[in-house]
Structures are given as structure tokens and as C-alpha cells.
Amino acid sequence: MAKSISAVIAMITPGIIDLLMKKRGFNLADAAGILYNSRLYKVLEDEETKVWRLGYPLLYDMLEEELTTGQITFPEEQI
């Protein structure tokens, strides 16, 4: 993973973790673990997917979908 992508991801992940804590009631460690072990995070780390360009609210919605259904729906522009 390129350094620039790592920096972007480092800026995005706190927002997603914060939403997990607020909306799902997880503590910091659990919320971080859920995100970092998700399929979404693996896709986010892949620079070629460009998913890192999406804002954290949309990424959170995608993570919610993954947690609820096991699936992730990517915006059409990302496919």
C-alpha cells in the first residue's frame, strides 16, 4: 500500500470507528477491530479500487451493509 493511501486511510478510519461507536454502541477497541477485520477495509486498502475516495459516512453505510447482510454494494462509479 502506498504511503499516500495509508495517510488517506488514516484520516478516514477514525470517522468510521466513531460512527460504529455512536450507532452500534461499541467501545473503541471493538469498533476498530470490526473495521480492520472487515472486507470493506481490505477493499479500502487496495489503491486500485479507489474506494478510499469516498467519504467516511458512505463507507460506514457500506460497512453497515456488510455487517448486516454480509454483502457490500459499491457505488456504480467505483465498479
N, C-alpha and C positions, 0 to 999 in steps of 0.2 A: 504494500500500500504506500503510495506516495506521501511525502511529508505534508504537502498542501491539503490532501484529502484527510489526513489524520487531524490536521488543525480544524478543518471544517466540521468533521465528525465530533471533535472535542467541544465545539461550540453548540452543536445540535443536541447531543445526548442529554445535557442537563435539563433541557426543556421537556424532553420525552419522559425522563425519570421523574421530574416534578409532577407532570400530569398523571403518571402512574400512581404516585403517592397521593395526590389530591382526589383523583377519581376512583381509584381502586382501594385506597387506604393502606397501601404497602409502606413499609419503612424503607429507608434509603437503600440498605443492603439488598433487600428482596427486590425492589424495583430495578436496581442496577443489574442484578442477576437475571431477572426476566428479560430485560432488554438485551444484555450482552449474550445471552444464550438463545436468542430468537433467530428465526430465519430472516426476519427483516434486517437485523443487524448485519448478518452475513452479506446480504444484498447491498446494504448501505456501504459496507467496506469495499465492495467491488467498484472501483472507479468507473468502469465502463458502463455500469447500469445508469449512472447519473442520478440515482435516487437521492443522493446527498444534496441535490439542488432543491429538493422540496423542503418546505418549512416544517418545523417540528410539530405543529398541530396536525398537519396532514399525515406525517409519519406516525404520530401517535394513533390516529384513526386507523391506519394500516396495521399497526401493532395490535390494536383492539380487535380488529377483524381476525388477525392471526390467532390471538388468544381465544377468541370466541368460536371460530369456525375451523381453525387450522389452515385456512387459506389466506392469501394476500391478493387483493385486487390492485394492480398498478395502474396509475393514470395512463391514458392512451398515449400521451406524448413520451412516456418512458419505455414503451414497448418497441 
